[in-house]
C-alpha cells in the first residue's frame, strides 16, 4: 500500500525549519511549499532540534475556521509550519507564482510518519479520537511497522477533565519520552490545544491528524484513491456520513465560493 511507504529523506528538501521555509498564503493560511517527503524531513529536523513544536495539516475546513476564529491566526504563527491537506488549496495556489507541490493529507501522512518513526527509533504517542480508536490505530500501525515504539495511548474527554486531571495528562505525555505526538481532537480543538500546551508537553514534533485514527482503525472507510486524486474525497465522505458532515461541507462550500469570488474581484481591481 503506497500510504505506508517509508519515504527516504531527500537532501534537497531538508530546508531549515520555521521562518526560512518557503511559504505561500492561501485564504489566510501561511502554507509551507512542502511535498509529502519534505514534510517527513521537516519532522526529522524538529525532532533533531529537540524543542517542543507542532505543525498543522490544514484543509479547506481549517481555512474557513481561521477566517471565523481570530485565535487561529495566532495558532498558525506559533506552528513550525502548515501543510496543505486540501485539494482546493493546492488548486488555488497554482494560479499564483508559488504553487504548492501537492496535497499532504493527514490520513496518508500518519502511515509514513509512523514508518519514519519505526525506521529512526522515534517514540510515538497516540492521543484522542473515539474510545478504542487510538488503541486500534497504534496496534495496526505497529503491526505494519514492527519497529514502531509506542510511547503511550490515551483518549481523554478534554471537556470533562479537571485542572488537576489535565495537568496529570500533560505530565504523563512529557514523562513518556515521546518524540512524535499524534493528536485526534478535531478541528479546531486539536490545534488550539496544541498551541496552548505545546511547551508543557515537551514533545519536539506534534501534529493534529483529525479523523486519521478512524481511518486507520477501520471505523470509517477512506475514499477510493481515484476520487482522492481528482479532489472528490469530500463527496465520498459526505455520502458515507451525511448527517454528521452535511452542515460542515455546506459551510466549507460557501466559504470556497466567497473566497474564489474575492480572488476574482481582486484580480479585476488590479
N, C-alpha and C positions, 0 to 999 in steps of 0.2 A: 504493500500500500504506500503510495507516494507521500501521504501525510506523515508517515512515520519515519521517513528518510532522515538519517543523521547527516546534516549538511556540514561539509568540511569548511573551515574558515577560509575566506578569500582575503589574502593580504591587502588587496586594493580597497576592500570595503571596511577595513579597520581604521575608520576615521576617529579622531578624538571625540569624546562624548561631550554633552552639554552644548555650550554656546557655539562651538566650532562646527557642528553638524549643519549641513546644507538643508534649509527648510523652505517650504512654500506655504503661504497662508491661504487656506481654502475655507470659506464660510466661517471665519473666526477661529479656525484651528491651525496652529503652527505645526504642520506635519513635516517630519523628517523624510527626506528623499531616500528611504531605505527599502531594499527588497527583503525577501524572507531571510536569505542567508546573511545579509548585512545586519538584520535585527538580532540574529543569534550572536553575531560577532560583537555587537554593542552590549548584549547581555554579558558576554565574557569580560568585556572591559569594565563593566560595573562591578562584577564580582572580583576582578583583579584589583580594582581600586579599593574595595573593602568598606566604603562608606555607605550608610543607608540611602537608598534611592528607589524610585519607582518609575515605570514607564506605562504608557497608555495605548491600548488598541482602540482607536476612535472610528466609529462608524457614523452613518448619517444621523441616527438617533442621538448620538452624543453631540454632534454638531447642533442639532435642534435644541438639546438641553443646554448647551453652552450659550446659545442665544437667549435662552429664557432665564438662566440662573447665573447671576454675576459672580457667584462664588467659584464657578468652574474656570473662569478666566485665570484666577489666581492659582487654582489647582494645576492648570496647564503650564503656567510659568514655573511652578515648582518641579514638574515632572522632568526627568532626564531627557525624555523625548516622547513624541507621539508618532505612531504609525497609522496608516490609512487602512482600517478594517471596513471598507465600504466602497463598492464599485462606483457609485456616483461621485465620490471624492476623487477617485483616480481619473474618471472620465472628465470631470471638470478641470483638473489640473492640466490636461492635455490641450486646453485652449489657451494656456499661458506659456511663458518662456521657461518654466521649470516643471516639466511633467513628472509625476510620481512614477517610479518604475513598475509597480504592481500593487495589487491589493495584498495586505498582510493580515489574513484572517486569524483571529484568536483561536477559532475552532481548529485550524490547521496548525497554528503555532504551538499549541500545547503539546502536540506529539513531538515536534522537533526540539522544543525547549527541554523536554524530558529526555529525549535521545541525546542531546548535547550534555545534559547533566550526568547521565549514565556514563557517557564517554569520558567526561572530565572529572568525575567523582564529586560533583556538587550534591549537596543535600537539599531536598525539595520538601516544602511544607504545603499541604493542601488545606485550604480554609474556605468554608462556606458551602453554598449550594443547599439543595433539599436534603432532608435526612437520608443518610446512606449513600448519597451520590458521590461525595468526596472519597469515601472508603472504597467504593467500587471503581472509581476513576483511578485511584492510587494502585489498586490491585491489578487492573487491566494494563496500566502503563508499566508497572513493574514486571508483569508477565511479558510484555512486548520488549522491554529493555531490562533484562535480568540484573544489570549492574546498577540500576536506579536505587539510590539511597533515599528512603522516605523519612524525613525528619519529624513529621507529625501529620495528623489528620484531625480536623475539628470542623464541626458545623454548628456554630453558635447562633442563637437568635439574638442579634445585637440589641434589639429594642427591649428585650427582657433582662438584659444583664445589668446588675447594679454596678456602681462605680468600682467597687472592690472586685467584682467578678470580671469586669472588663480589664482592670489593671492586671489581674491574675492571668487572663488570656494573653495579654501583651508580654507578660513575663515568661510564660511558657514558650511562646514563639521565639523570644530572644534567647532563652536558655537552650532551645533545640539545636542551635548552631546551623540553622537553615541558611543556605546561600541563595536560594530562589524561593519566593513565596508566591503561590498561585491563589488568587482571591476570586471567589464567585459570590459576590454580594449584590449583583445587579447594578444597573446604571441609574443615577449617578452615585448611589450609595457607596459602591466599592471605591470609586475614585476619590470621593470626599473623605472616606475613612482612611485610605492610604495616605493622602496628603496630610491629614491631621496626625496620624500615628506613626508615620514612617521613621522619624528619629528614634522613637521608643522601641520600635520593633528590632532595630539593629540588623536588618536583613539587607544585603547590598543590592539585591535585584528583586523587586516585587512588581506584580502586574495583575490587574483586574481582567479576568478571562470570561466574564459574562456567563453565557449558557454552555460553555465548553464542557463542564462536568457532566451535564445532562447528555450531551452528545457522546462523550467518551464512554460513559456508563451505560449507554444504550437505552436511556429513558426517553429520549426524543430523537426521531430519525433525522439524519442530515440530508439535505437536498442532494440529488444526483449531481455528479461532477459537471455534466453538460449544462445544467441550469446555473451552477455557480459561475461557470466560465462566461456566461452571457448576462450576468447580473440579475438573475431571477431567483436567487435563493430566498429572497423575501416572499415571493409568491408561493413557493412550496411551503414555507413555514406558516404563512397565513392560512393556507388550505388545511394544514395539519393542526393548527391551534387557533381557529377563527375567533373564539370568544376572548381569549387572552390577548391576542395580538391585533385585532381589528382597530381598536382605538389608537393604539400606538402607531400603526402603519398609516392611519389616516392623518395623524398629526405630522408624521415624517413626510408624507407626500405633500401636504400643504406647505410645510417648510421648504421642501425642494422646489416647488413651483414658485414660491415667493423669492427664494434665493436666486433662481435662474432669471426671474424677471428683473430683479435688481441688477444682476450682472449684465443683462441685455441693455437695460436703461443706462447703466454706467458707461457701456461701450458707445452708445449713441451720443451721450453728452460729450465724450472725448473724441 
